Amino acid sequence: MTEVQAGGKRPRYQLLDSLRGVAILAMIVFHVAWDLYYFGYSPVDVTTDLGWVIFQKSILSSFLLLVGAGLVLAHGNGIRWRKFWRRFAVLVAGALLVTAGTYWMFPDFFVFFGVLHAIALFSLMGLAFLRLPSWLVAGIGVAVIAANFLYNDPVFATRELGWIGFWPTSPPTSDVVPIFPWFGVVLLGIAGMRLVLASPLAGRLEQAYSNEPVARGLAFIGRWSLAIYIVHQPLIIGLLWGLSQLQAPVLSPPVLTQSQAFVKSCTESCLATGSDLARCDRYCGCAVEQVEIGNLWEAVAATDPTPEQRTQFNAVANLCSAMADKAP
């Protein structure tokens, strides 16, 4: 009898565990870089630097491909509901911890639908695709990914709808993994693993095993990737916070306040119109002052301003344009 028949458990594939281990180590590297920037020890904004953005997207893609592959291996021959709900509960609990922790640290940019939230929901959604033809699952996956690039609407750039996707600019959060396009990556993982298991590669995958310390270490990390993901950020942040109490960072903390974020966005928009930096500085400095005086932050955040809010915006724009055009 096979191991599955004898013990009711599926065999583990060291190669997949190792790949998961590499992915979690890469994510730790990214989070260390993000935390160093947040605490002011690094000048590199990993959320906008192209190389770091590509690195982060690659890590996330690999995780979600492995989520799809893992669904096939765990439930492809029949959904094991008890095991599924146990893992689902752990994912949801971890996701809630992330939300609570980030709300405590970054109330304006807390994580409302991050990696763990997405993996929990995508795992549940993915069950419906395990028995469909592989070509159909792959086709739907490509369509889900493509849809996000073909359509967008500012109405989705809110916390209430941001988890769906389709936003032209990210909702206010430090991490978001929406259904569109990322569930499409999970579907590609499902289709890919089903194709592998139906091919001669299945035997090679099962036999791919190494006693080398590096391979075994990566596989061990991969098997405990969920626990590592949950605990690594609090540990890193705790260490950096403790260091910041002993020695102030050389750089200023880079996390922007609401006013700073407004000025940054305003300046970028102003420069895009062809105005020079000095004029844009005068205009946006005036604009943020008027927004604060008039307490117009709710109007600024509105995706569909009311007529009254538009009138207020026009008044601010006219005033600040006149002031910006004056010689310094």
Secondary structure, DSSP 8 states (H G I E B T S, - for coil): --HHHHHS-----HHHHHHHHHHHHHHHHHHHHHHHHHTTS----TTT-HHHHHHHHHHHHHHHHHHHHHHHHHHTTS--HHHHHHHHHHHHHHHHHHHHHHHHH-TTS--SB-HHHHHHHHHHHHGGGTTS-HHHHHHHHHHHHHHHHH---GGGSSTTTTTTB--SS--SSS-B--HHHHHHHHHHHHHHHHHHHTSTHHHHHHH-----HHHHHHHHHHHTHHHHHHHHHHHHHHHHHHHHHHS--SS------HHHHHHHHHHHHHHHTT--HHHHHHHHHHHHHHHHHHT-HHHHH-SS--HHHHHHHHHHHHHHHHHHHS--
